[in-house]
Amino acid sequence: TQKLKTLTRQTEVTPYMLLLSVFSLLLSKYSNQEDIVIGTPIANRNRKELEKIIGYFANTVVIRTGLEDNPTFTELLSRVKESSLRAYSHQELPFEKLVEELQPERDLSYTPIFQVMFVLQNNQIKGEKLTSFEITPIETEHKTAQFDLTLNMEEGEKGFNGWFEYNTDLFEAGTIERMISGFTSLLEEVVTKPGEKTSKLKMLDANEEAKIKEISKGKNVKLDNLIVTKEFERIVNKNPKSIAIEYKEERLSYDELNKRANQIANYLRNQGVERDEIVGVMSKHGIDMITGMLGVMKVGGGYLPIDWSYPGERKRYMIEDSGVKIILASRIEEVDKLNKFVKVIDIEKRQEEIEKESIEDLSIAIDSENLAYMIYTSGSTGRPKGVMLSHKGLRNLTNSQIKDFRVTAGSKVLQFASYSFDASVSEIFMALLSGASLVLIDSEDKQSTEILKKEIIEREITVATIPPSMLSVMGLEDLGNIETIISAGERLPKEVAKKIISKYRLLNAYGPTESTIGVTSYEVKEIEGDEQSIPIGSAIDNVEIYILDKHQNLVPEGVIGEICIGGIGLSRGYKGRTDLTAEKFIPNPYSNKEGERLYRSGDLGRYRKDGMIEYIGRIDEQVKVRGYRIELGEIEEKLKEISGIKESAVIVRGEGISSKIIAAYVVKEESVSEETIKEELNKSLPEYMLPGIIKTIEKLPITKSGKVDKKELENIEIVREDKKVEYIAPSNEVEKRLVKIWEEILGIKNVGIKDNFFQLGGHSIMAINLLSKIYNDLNIDIPMVNFFTNPNIESIGKEIIIKEKGNTADTNIIFNFHDDEEGNPIFFIHPSGGSVHWYHQLATELKGYCPFYGIQAVGVDGKAEPHHTIEEMASYYTSAIIAKQENGPYNIASWSMGVVVAYEVARQLFLRGKELGAIIILDQGPVLPLPKQEDDAEFLAGMFMGRIKFSLDKLRQMDYDSQLKYVLRKAKKAKQFPKHIRFNQFKNYVKILKIQQDAWRIYNPKQISNKLILIKSKERHDRVDITEDLGWGKLTNGNVEIFETPGDHNTMLHQPRVKELAKIIKNIIKK
């Protein structure tokens, strides 16, 4: 107390002003704010005539204190003194009048203008005896806090003492205890160092600082081998025959994988690749991608994954910025275009040369500091940043994750993330450095929750890392053999976590690219009701995580600060960006080792009372959308480069993680259309960074400080602006309900029934969310494939109305994909099952080239009896085709089982004297590849191709209807059929499937003289006795023209491979 009074005399302030200054400083440090507003009571007896009058004259004044520019404490005292004196001069103005004049936005949950009160009682209240009565103070207990927080101080004979009154809905007792400790620590600091900058004054005492430092550090674990490739070779020697990689039907043992990687490494060494050299790797084939990565690392280089689907401009930027001289490529059609910029080694074309190289491990001296890989992340200046990562960081990460995620040699690890994102590095090497099997699936299959779940179940995945946006829309009831799910990339919602922990082990992981992918993990075992969010955990082994204020001071438990990361996993920095590296990687003030650094993540977090870290959000404009890390500034820079755009701003709209959408606001010339903007952005930005909404505005809203007011942008109503599609309002109750759902999901108004969901800004995750909401609101399950075929309200509405009447499809067998084009159409016959939704993406690629019709099977709606022979089907379809197109030439095509029907349709058209055009057969021979099932039980058990396990003995003990009910019940539980499918509908589906297979078995195809065109998938796995023409030559006297297209039997019809298939078909029709 004496020191405080001495300081007041030296600085010519009152004790009140000094204590208020320290309290303001405490609040500033706790809130990370520099503008502090505090209310304080004042006696308001500033006139002599009021001295002897008994009564309540007190008023409340507001003291506003600014801590900008990091003042010294004495400078802060001067500011508080000045603002206090100004407030005293207006003390007679009633506070209620001030509120009335200012008219601040009112809220019943807090008081207007200020929410924190400071009170100093510096006059001793004793019992007083007057002439006829005695005055005695009475202690009162407040049951309700008047303000969010009040600091009461009084000056007694023994000095100052005080207490806090607080709103228990906002503060815990432990927080207030730490505030008291911080306040007293600051008092001790200011009396000894009044001339010190306020940023340097500590509110942590020695014990609390020691505690914070202790929980900031992960375990100190010594690793025997810090070289990733050497550890991989150790695993190979330990488990040479174990399966290292599964990709579709391919299996590669650890020994085989190692030998292939060694051959690539030796080949690269002969090409002159040296240690620390960056080598690009780009492939559509998963195994080639992994062997390429390992080969680069084994030769001492660092691999740079380049996503083949990126726009050409972005690929060129990455190549030029990284200084890559060589790219390992495989199954990439545009390889020749890259040759202009860099030497491309095509693994397929050079396979014979590569296979001549040694299969033995290389004896290259690789250091733990050597480059292992390089990843590009979004950049706020419009330039993506290349982050360079070392062996030691990756080795440390995998060691921690293998332990924390319980990955063993018996595990099957899903490779989910794109190779161009660092999460893929974690998945790949946690598998390969543990002896587990790494399971690869194609990128397009990851976009569908149905296909992803199917792969997880069929491939018997045990460990999977999946972003919350995907987890939130996945059915999590049955994921086969899954043991551990890791959520990463975005904030994990509590409701998603609750679903997972009831069935599986769940970990919430966090980490930026710059610190080798992951720096924390937290096992979610239970969720408290009052828990605001799922914590991200604590530091992994050999990693330090400090939560600091903007002046790099440690903050107390519960206080929000920037997450700053140190330890073994820090990257070297950004390739060619020394200025940015110096800004983001700072000297570590809490390390005794020289040269140690901290990475400033830009993420905000705080320590909970249990020592776990809670993620709060971002400091800057970096966001996460669908798990992708995006700098909105990069999109803004690209918009500025487009001629005719004067100003632009980009934000993320939408609340839920599956409903986030990037919205761009532009001030532009009238001549610049939205389509032009989209086309220009498509040239330089990957798909996940493209704005879903582009809104034209007259001018950008500006804050008082002159910055773009992005909060105001959020309030701008987004109205449908697609002038190419006429607005058509909903005409029935189903369409009206669908419009509301679409507008809620997309965040826009005036959605018409013909508007395309994806052209309005929707993406695949939002589509899953949309269909989920339709199911919840209308109890109708729309399959994703149907939605992608016609993503508009009119089509979905019709399907809902049909299903509400008990039907599953339209009775019209000709499905019109599009027919605006001139020229003869192409008719695609249904495959097995009778539906034509399989052709949606192919039809989209052929839009604008020729009309495209699908022929659906009779009977799929349960109204008509299905045809029992191929000849009957063909006869009916032939009549329908002629009714649609009176004269030839007729272009007929099909895929899978439908090819024999298409063949017979062509034969019958010829017999009716019609001119044939192209007869196109996709990837199937004329003979049914399935044997005849012994009985109904075997047929039903085999329907799901092993995805659901059935006991044949148990099925055979039931009658047929009981078998169907049992199978349907299990199929619904396994999500192989939607819940709304009724027994009779399922019975009809099985009936049609059996009829179609039986019809194929008894079909005896007759020869035709016309040429057949066979398009085979490049990734077919035929028996050795299958001829190149798959058996069609016998029916055409060898008149078969053969083409090959990328993909396998299924993926050839999906993006991106379907583009090549469409090109082939265009050329065929043109001829």
N, C-alpha and C positions, 0 to 999 in steps of 0.2 A: 504493500500500500504506500509506504513512504517513497519508494522509487517512482511509483505512478504520480504521486503528488509533486515530486521533484521535476518530473518530465512536464507536467502541466505548467509549472512555473517557468521552466526554460522555454517552452513553446507558446506561452501566453494563451492557453486554452483552459477551459473548465474541465473538471473530472468527467462531467457528462459528455463533453465533446470527445475526450480521449476514449472513453469506454464505447461510445457510439461508433467511433472510427474502427476500433478493433472488432466490434460486432459486424460492421459493414464488411470488413476484410474477410472475416470468417464466412459470411454468407456468399461473398464473391468466390471464394475458393471452393465452397461446397457446390455452388450452382454453375460455375464456369461462366458467370455473367459479370459485366463491368458496370452496369447501370443498376444500382441498388436503391430501392425505395422502402423506407421504414416509417411507420407512424410512431408518434410519441406524445404523451399527455403533457399539457402545460397548465400551470395554476391559473393563468389569465387574471392575475391580481396586479396589474401594472399601474393602478391608480391609487393614490394615497387614501382617497375616501373609501376604498373597498377593504382596507386593512382590518377594521374592527367589525365588519359585517359578517355574521355567520351565514353560510350558504355555499352552494356548489357552483363555482364559476369556471371550472376546468374545461378546457377545449382540447381538441386533438389537432396537432400540426403534422405535416408530412415533410420528412427530410430526404432529399434525393442526392445521392452521392455517386460521383463518377470515378471509376478506377481505371479508365483508359490510359494508355501510354505508360503503364507500369510505373507509377509514381513511387518516390521514397515514402516512408511512413510519415515523416514530417510534412511532406507535400500533401499527403492524404489528410493529415490533421488540419492543414490550412483550408482545404476544400470543404471539410465537414464544418469547420468554424464559420466559413463564409455562408454556406447553405443554411446552417442553424440560425445565424443572425438574421438572414433574410426571412426565414420562417417566423422568428420571434416578432419581427416587425409587422406581421400580418396575423398575429395570434388572436385578434378579436373577431376575425372572420369565422363564423361557425363552420365546422367541418361539413355539416349537412348542406349548407349553402354552396360550398365548394363542389360537392358531388352533384348538386342540382345544376350548377352552371356548366360543369365539364361533361355531364351526361355520359359517363363511361359505360361500356357494355356491361350489363348487370347479369349476375349469375347467383342463384340461391346458395351455391356451394362455397362461395367465398365472399369476403368483404370487398367493396369497391376501392380502387386506387392503391391500397396497400393491404398486405396480408400478414405482415410481420410487425410486431410492436416492441419498442424498447422503453423500459421504465427505470428511472433512477430516483429513489427516495433518499434525499440527502439532508432531511431535517428530522431529528429524533422526536418521535411521538411518545410523550410520557403522560402519566396521569396528571391532570391539571385540576386544581380546586378553585372554583369561582365562588362568588358571594353566596349563592344559594344552591349550587349543585356542583357535581364532580364529573370530569370528562375522563373516560377510560377507553383505550383502544380495544377492539374485539377482533380476534382472529377469525376469518371466514374461509371456508373451503369451497373452491369453485368446482362444480360438477361438470360444467361445460366450458370448453375453451372458447374465448371470444374471438380469437384469431388463430390462424394456422400455427403460429409460433410466437411466443412472447418471452423475452428475457427481462426478468425483474432483478434489479440491483438495488442495494441499499448500503448507505455508508453508516457504519456503527462506530462505537468507541474503539473496537479492535481492528477496524479496517472495513474493506468492502466484502460483502457476501451477496450471493444471488441464487436464483433458481429459474428453471424453464417451465413454462406452461405450454402444452402442445396438443394438437389434434391427434388423437390416437388412431384415427382412420388414415392419417398420412405418415405418421412417424412411429417407429418402434422405440421402446425404452433404450435399447442398445445404441440406436442412432443418437439419441439425445445425450447419453453418457459420453459418446465419442465427441459430440459437439462441445460438451463442457470441458473435456480434456483438450480439445483444439483451441477453445477460447482461452483457457489458462496458459497453454503453451505459447499462444500468440502474445499474451500479456507479458510473459517472461521475455519473449524475443524483442518486443518493441522498447522495453525499458533499457535493454542493453545495446540495442542496435537501431535507434530511431532513424538514422540516416540511411538505412539499408533499403534497397528496392523491395516493394511489397511482395514481388514474386519470390524473393529469397527467404522471406520470413516463414518459418516452418510451423505448421499446426500439428505435426506429429511429435509426440514425445519419444524419447530414446527407445522405450520398450515397444511402443506401437510400431515404430519404424523398423525395428528388428524383426517383429512379427510379420509385417508386410513383405520385407525382403525374403524371409524364410519361405512364405507360401508362394512367392513369385518364381521360385526355382524348381525345376523338375529334378528327379533323381540323377545323381552323378554316376553314370554307368560307363564302364570301360568296355569298348568293343575290340575284339581280337582282329577283325578284318574290316577295314573301312573302304575297301575297293569293291564296288558292286559286282563287277564281272568275276573277280576272284572268288567272291562268296558264292556266286552262281555256279562256278566250276566246281566248288566244293560240294554243292548240292547235287550236281550232275554225277560226280564220282560216288556219292552216297546212294542215289536213287536213279541209276542210268535207265532202267526200263520203265519207270513210272511215267504216266502220261503228263506231259508238261502243258500241252495246248489241245483244246478241242475246238474245232471250227466246222460247223455243219457235220459232214460225215468224215472229215479228216481227223486223225489223231496223230500227234507227234510226241514221241517220248523225249525225256530230258536229254538223252544221249544224241538222238537225231537232231533236236533243236540246237544243241551245242555244236555239232559238226557243221550244220548249215551256217550258223553264225560265224564259225571259224573260217569257213571258206569265203564268206563275204568280207570278213576282216582282212584276210590275206589278199584278196582281190583289191580292196581299198588301199592297202599298204603299197601294193604294186602301182597303184594310180597316183601315189605320192601323198596320201593323206597322213598328216602328222598329228602328234599329241596336241590336244586343245583345239584342233581344227573343227569347225562346225560343218556338219554334213546333213543335207536335207533328206528326209525320208517321206515318201508319198506313195500310198497304195490303196486300192480298193479291197485288196485281199488281206484279211487279218493276219494270217501266218507270215506272209511276206513282210508286213509292217513290223512284227515283233522280231523276226530274224534280222531285218535291216537295222533296227535300233540296237540290238545286241552286237551286231557286227561292227557298227560305228564305235560303240563304247569299248569293244575289245581291242580295236586298233589305237585306242587312246583319244579318240575324238568325242565330240559332243553331238548328239543327234538333235535335229530340229524337225519336229513333226509338222507337215504341211497338209492341211485338209484339202483334198482334191476338189471338194465342192465349193471352195471359196471362189469369189469372183477373181478373174484374171489379174485385175489391178492390185488386189490385196496380195495375191501370191507373188507378183513381181516385186511389190514393196518389201515383203519379208525376205525374198531372195537377195535383193540389193542391200537392204539395211543390215542383214546378218553377215554379209560378206561370203555367203555360201559359194563354193566353187563347184561342188559336185552334189547331185541329187540322186539318191537311189529311188527308182520308180518301178511300179509294177501294175499292170492292168489299167493304165491311165491312157485314155484315148488322145488327150491333148499334149502328150509328151513332146511332140515335135515343136509345139509352140514355145515350150520352155527352153528348148535348145538354143534359142537366140540369146538367152541371158546367162546360161550356165551349162556345164557339162552334165548330161543326163545319162545315168547308167540304167538301162532297162533290164531288170533282173530276168524277165522272161526271155528276151532276145539274147542275153549274154549267159544264159543258164549253162550251156556247154562249157564256156570258158571258166565260169565260176566253179563248176563241179570238178575242174582239174586242179583246183587249189587244195592245199593241205587241210585235213580235217582236225589236225592237232591244235591244242591250245597255244596261243601266241606267247612269246616270252618278252613282251613289251613292258618296260618299267612304267607303271601308271601310279601317280601320286594321288592321295586322297583329296588333294586340293584341285586336281584336274577336273576339267569340265566333263559333266556326264550328259547333260541335255540343256536345251534352251527352249523356252516357251514364250510366245507373244501374248501380251495382255493388252486390253483396250487402253488408249491414251487420250487424255483430256484435250491435247492440242491437235487432235486429228491424226496423230502418228502413233500407231501401236508400239509398245515398248517390248524389246527382247530381253527377257530375264535369264541370266546365266547361272546355272546350278551345278554344284560339285558332287563328286562321289560320296564324300563323307556325310553330307546332309541327307542324301537319299538313303544311304546305308543305315544311318541312325533312325530315320523315319520308319523304314521297313522293319527294323528290329523292334521298335516300340509297337507298331501296328500288329505285327504278327503275334506279339504277346497280348496286347489289349483286345484285339478282335478274335483271339483264340483260333488262329489259322494254323492248321497242321498239315502234314503230308497227305492226310485223307480228305482234306477240304477241297471243295470246288468253288472257285472264286469267279464271280461274274465280272466281265469287262464291259462296263456300261458307258463310261464317259467317252466323249470324242477324243481321238488321239492328240488333237491340237490343244487339249486342256490338261492341266497338270494332274487332275484327279485320275486320269488314265495311268499316269506313271505310278501312282500309289497302288492301283489295282494290279497292274502288271507285275510289279516287283515284290509286292507282299505275297503274291502267289509263287513266283519263280524262285524266291529266296527262302521259301519254307518247304518246298517240295510238293506243294499243292498243284491242282490242275487249274489252269486259266481257261475259262470258257468264253469264246468270242461269239458275238452275234452281230449281224449287219445293222448299220445305223438306222435304216428305215424301219427295222423291226423294233427298235427301241422307242419309236414314236407311238406305237399302239400298245395300250395297256393289256389288251387281250393277247396279242402275240408275245409281249414281254412275259406275262404270267405263264403262258404256255411254254416258253423257252425255259423259264426258271424251274417249272415242274418237270418237264421232260428231260432237261439236262441235269437234274438233281443238284441244282445250285445250293450251296450251304452258306456262303457269305456273299452279300451284295451291298454295294454302296449306291444309293439312289437318292436324288435330290427330293426335298419335301414337296415341291410342286407336283412331282410325279406320284409320290407316295400318297398325297392327299386325294388323288382321283383313282387310285388302284384299289381293287377289291383285295383286302388283306386277309380274308377268311382262310384261304388255303393256298399256301405257297410251297407245297411239296416238302422238300427236305431242308428248307431254309432254317438255319440256326441263328444267324446274326445278321441284322440289318444295320447299316451305318448311314445315318442321315448327314449330309454335308452340302455346302454350297449356298444354303439359305437358312433363314431362321426357321426352326422346327416348331410348328404350332402344337399346342397342348393336346388338342382334340385328335390330331394324327398320332401323336406319341401314345396316347391312351389306347388306341386301337392296336398298335403294334405290340406294346409290352404285355398285353393280355395273351399273346401267342408266341412271341419271339423275343430274343435278346436284342436290345436296341442301344446303340451308341450314337451320341450327338458329337460330331467332330467339327473342328474349325481350323482354318489356317490359310494365309495368303500364298500366292505363287512365290513371292520373294523370300519366303522362309521355308522352302521345300514342302509345300502342299499342306501339311497338317502340323499344328503345334499344340493342340489340346484335344482331349476326348473325355466324354462323360457318359457313364453307363446309366441309362434311365431305368430305374427299378420301380419307382412309384412317383406319383405326381400329387403334390399337396394342393388342396383346394384354393389356397390363397397365393399360389405360386404364379407370378406374372408371366414368366417364360421359362423354357427349358434351358438350364445353364449349358455352356460349352465346355465346362470342366476346368482342369488345371493343366499346367505345362507337362508335356511328355518328357521322357528322359533327355538329359543334356540340353534342355531348352530353358530359357528364362523369359517370363512374361511380366512386364511391369505396366501398371496402369498409372499414367502420368498426366498432369495438367499441361497446359500449353507452354509452361516454362520448364518442363521436364522435371517437375517435383512429384514425388510419390503422393498419392492421394489416400485418404483413409478408406477403410472398408465401407462400402455403400455409396461412395462418391464416384460420380461418372468421370472418366478420363479417357485418354487415347490409349489403345492397346499397343504397346511397344514391345518388340520381340528381339531377343538376343540368343546367343548360343550357337551350336554347331551347324544348324540348318540354314543360316543366312546365305543368301546368294551373293555373288560378286557384285551385283548391281545390274544396271541396264547397259546393253551393248551400245557403245558410241554415245552415251548420254551422261557424261561425267557431271554435268550441272544437276541433273535430276537425281543421280546417284548420291551426290553430296547432300542434297536436300532431304532425301528419304532415309538414308543410312547415316546416322549420327554417332559420334563417340558415345560409348556406354558409360555414363557417370557412376554406375553402381558396380563396376567391375574393377578389380585390382590388376587385371592383365592389360598390358599395353596393346593398343590396336583393336581391342574388342569394340564391336559396334551394336547399335540398336536399330531395328527397322521400324519406322513410324508407319503403322498400317493404315491410318486414317479411319480405323474402326473405333467406335466408342464402346466401353464396357465398364463394369464395376465388379468388385469383389463382394460376394455374399458373406454372411456370417459363418458359413461352413467352409470358406476358403475357395469355393468354386467361382468361376467367372461367369457373369451374365452379359451376353451380347446385347447392346442397346441400339446401334445403328451406325450411320456414317457421318463423318465430319463434312466431307466434300460431296460432289455430285456423282460419285460412283454408286452404281446400283447393282442389284442382282435380279435378273429376270429369267425365269425358267432354269435357274441354276447357273446362268452365265454372268460373269463379271463384266459390266459395261460402264464405260465412261460416257456420260451423256454429252460431254463437251466434244468428244470425237465425232458424234453424229452432227452436232451443231456446226463443226468446222467443215464437214462434207457438204452440208446444206449451203454454207456460205460460198462454196466453190461453184455452185450451180448458177449459171448466168440468169439474171432476172430476179433472183432472190435478194431482197434488200436487207432483211433482218430475219433471225430465226431463234427459237428457243425450244428446248426439248425437255419433257418431263415424263414421269411414269404415272399413269392413271390406274385406278383399281386398288381395292383394299386387300383381298385375299391373294395368297401366293400364286394360286392358279388363275387369277383374273387380272394379273398385272399386264399392262399393255403400254408400249412406248408411243407417246403422242408428240408430234412435231407441230409447232405453231410458226407460220411463216408470213412475213409481209413481202408481197411479190408483185411483179408486173402482171397485168391481165393475160399477157401472151403465154405465160408459163403455166402449163396445166399440171394437175396433180399426177397424171400419168407420166409426164416428162420428169417430174421430181423423182418418182418411184424408179423409173428407168435409170436415171443418173445414179441414184443411191445403190441400185442393184449392181452397178459396175465396180463399186469399191467396198461395199460393206457386206459381211456375211449375213445370212438369212436371219439369225437371231438378233441382229442389231437394227434391222429395218423397222421404221415406224409403222405401227399398225394403223395409226390415225395421222393424217396430215390436214391441219386446219388452217385455212387462210383467215387472217385478221387484219384490220386496218393499221393497227400499231401495237407494239408490245407494251404491256402495262409496266410501269416503272415505280420503284419504291422511292421514298424520300431521299435515300442515300444515292439514288441514281442507278441502282441495279435492277435487272429484270425481276418483276414481282411474280415469282413462280407459284406462290399461293393463289394469286389472283387468276393465273392461267388455269388452275384446277377448277375454279368456279365457272369458267366459260363452258356453256352447254355445247356438247358435241351433237350436231344434227347431221343426219345422213346427207351427203353431198354428191353422191354418184349420179351425175346427170346423164350418163350413158344408159342407165337402167331406169325406166319410167317408174315413178313411185306408185305402187298399188296398195291401197289400205287393206287391212284384214276384213274378210267378208263373213266370217262365222266365229263362234265362240272359241273353237280350238285355235284358230289363227290369232285371235286377240290375245289369248293366254300365251301363245308362243312369242308374239311380239314383245310382251312384257318381259318374258324370260330373256330374250335376245338383248333387249335394251339394258336389262340389269347386268348381264354378263359382259357386254361390249362397252357399256357406259356411254351409249349414244341414243339420240332420240329419232323418231320418225323412220323406223325401220319398216321397209316395205316387204310384201310377201315374196317378191321375186329377187330380193337383194341377196347376193352371195355372201355368206358368213365370212369367208376368208378375205374377200375384197373389202369388207367393212373393218378389217383389222384383226379378225380372229386368228388364233394359231391352234396348233394341235392340242396343247394342254387345256386351252379355253374350250375347245370342242368337247373334250372329255368331260369338263365341268358342266358344259351346257347339257349334254345328254344325261348326265347324272341328275341335273335339276329337273329335266323333263320327266325322268323316271320318278323322282320324289314327288313332283307336283301332279303329274297326270297318271302315274302308275303304268306307263307305257315304256317299254324298253326298245329304243331305236338302235340297231346295230351300227357300229362306227362305219362299216363299209357302205351301208345304205346312205348315211349322212354325207360321206365324202363323195358319193355318186351325184347327189343333188343337194348341196348345202344351202337350201333356201326354205323359207317357212311354208310356201305353197306345197312343195313336195312332201315335207315332213308332216304337214297337216293332213294331207290326203292319206298318208300311211297310218297316222294315228286314228283317223276316222275309220279306216278299213279294219284296223286291229280292234277298235272298240266294238265293231260289229262281229268280231270273232274270226276275221280273215287274216292271212299273213301275206297276201300278195294280190296284185291286180290280175283279173282273168285275161286281160289282153296279153297275148304272148309276145308281141313286138314292143320292146322297150326302146323309146326314142332318146338316145343320149344327146344327139344334136343333128339337125337337118337343115340348117340355114345355108349350107354350101351348095354350089352347083355341081353337076356331074353325078355319076352313078354311085350309089351308096355301097358300104361294105356291111354284110350281115354276119354277126358273130353268134354262133350257136352256143347255148349254155354248156358248161362242163357238168360233172356229176353233182347231183343235188338240185339241178334245174335253174339256179339263179344266175343272173348275168352281172352281178355287182363286181365280180372279179375283173371286169374289163374297164372299170371307171377311169383309171389312170391312163390306160392306152387310148381310150376315147378322148380324153382331155388333150393328149398330145396330138391327136389327129384332127382336133377342132380347127375349122378354117380350111381344111384340105378336102374332106369328103364327108357326106352324111354318114352317120354311124348308128346302126340299129343292133339291138341285142334280141335274140330269140329265147324266151323263157319256156320252161317245160310246162305242158298242160298238166293240171292236177296239183300244183304246189299250193293252191288256195283251198284244196279240199272239196271244191265244188264239182270238178269234173273227174272222170276216171282217167288215170294216166295211160299213156300208150304202152303196150307190152312188148313191142318189137322195134328195132331200129328202123325197119321199113315203114311202120306206121307213123313213127315220129317224123321221119323224113317226108313222108307224103303230106302230112298235115302242115309241116313247116314250109314245104315247097309251095303249097297253095297260098299260104299267108304271105310269103315273099313275093309271089307273082301279083297278088292283090295290092301289095304296097308298091311294087315296081313292075309295070306291065311288060316292058321289053328289056332285053339284055344290053350289053353283057352284065352277068351277075357275079359279083365278088363275094365268095363264101369263105368263111374262116371259122376256126374253133381251136380250143386248147384242152388238154387233158382228155377226159373221157369223151368230150363232145366231138372229137375229131372224126370218129367213125360216123356220127350222125351227119356231120358236115360233108363227109365223103359221099354218103348215100344221098344227101340233098342235091349235090352236084350231079350225081349219076341220074337222078330223077328229072332234074331240070333239062339235062341233055336229051333224055327220052321223050320229054314233052316238046322237043324242038327248040329249046331256048339256047341262046348263045351264052357260053360261059366266059367269065373273065378270069380272075385269079382264084385258084383254090389253095387256100393257105392253111397248112397244118402246123400247129405249134407244139413241138416238143413231146410228141406221143406217137407210138406205133399203132398198128391196127389190131393188136392182140391184147386182151385184158390181162394185166400183170398180176392179178390177185387170184388165188385158188378158190374153188367153191367151198363155202363153209359147211361144216357137218350138219349143223342145226341152227335154230333161232338163237340159242344161247351163245354159240360161237360167233354168229353174225353180230349180235348186240355187243358182245365183249370186244370185238375187233373194230367196232365203229370209230373208236376214239384213238386208234393207233398207239395204244399203250399209255395215253395220258391219264386214264383212270383204270385202276386195277379192279378186276372182277373175279370172283370165284365161279368157274364154270360149273362145278358140282352144285353150288348153292343155286345158281340160275336154273339148272336143269331140274331142280326139285319143284319149280314153280310152273303154273300155267302161263300162257303167252301174255295175257294182260298184266299179270303180276310181275312178270319179267320186265315188261315195258315200264310199269310204275316204279319198280326198284331202280332200273337204269336211269330213268328220267330224274328221280330223286337225287341220285348220286351225281348225275350230270349237272343239275342245277347247283348242287352244293359245291361242285368243282368249277362253277361258272362257265361250263361248256355250253349251257343253254340259258337264255334269260329267264327270270323268274315268272314272267307272265305267260310263258308257253304252257298251254293246257294239255291234258293227257291225249285228247283226240287229235290235236295238232301234231304232237310228237308221234303218235301212231301213224298218221298220214305221211310224215316225213320218212319214217323207217320203211313204210310201204313203197314209197317212190324210189328210195335208194336201192332197195332189193330188186325192184322191177327193172331199174336201169342197168344194174350189174348183170342180171339174168338175161336181159335183152342183148347185151354186148356178147355174152358167152355163146348165145345161139346164132348170132349174126354171121352170115356167110357172104362176105363182100365179093362182088363181081367186078371184073376188070373194066377199066375205062381207058380210052385212048388219050384223054387230056393230060396235060402236064400237071403234076402236083408240085407245090412249093413247100418245102419242109424247112422250118426255122427251128434250129436246136439251140438249147442253152449251152454255153461253154462249160458250165460246171456240172454237166450230167455225169452220173456214175453208172454206166451201162455194164451189163454182163459181157464177158469176152465174146460170146457167141452172137451178140447183136450186131447186125450189119450197120454200115454207116448211114443208110437210108431208113433205118429202124423197121425194115420189112415192107415199106411202101413200094419198092421197086417191082416186087412180084405182081402187084396189082396194076402197074402202069407200063410194063415192059421196060422198066428202068428209066422211064421218063420222069425223073425227080430232080428238081433243082434244089440244092441245099445251101442254106445260109446259117451262120452262127451269130448268136447275140449274147451279150454279157449276162451273167447271173446263173441261177439254177432254175429248176422247174417252176418254183414259186416266185422268186425275186425278179425274174425276167419281166413280170407284169407290174412291178413296183418301181417307184423312183429310187435311184436315178437311172436304173438300167432300162426302164421302159422307153426312155428317150431314144436309145439305139434301136430298139425293136420297132418303134414308130418310124424311124428313118428308113429302115429296111422295107417296111410295108408301103411307105410313100413311094419309094423307087419302084416297087413291084407294080403298084396300081398305075403309076405313070407309064410304065412300059406296056 
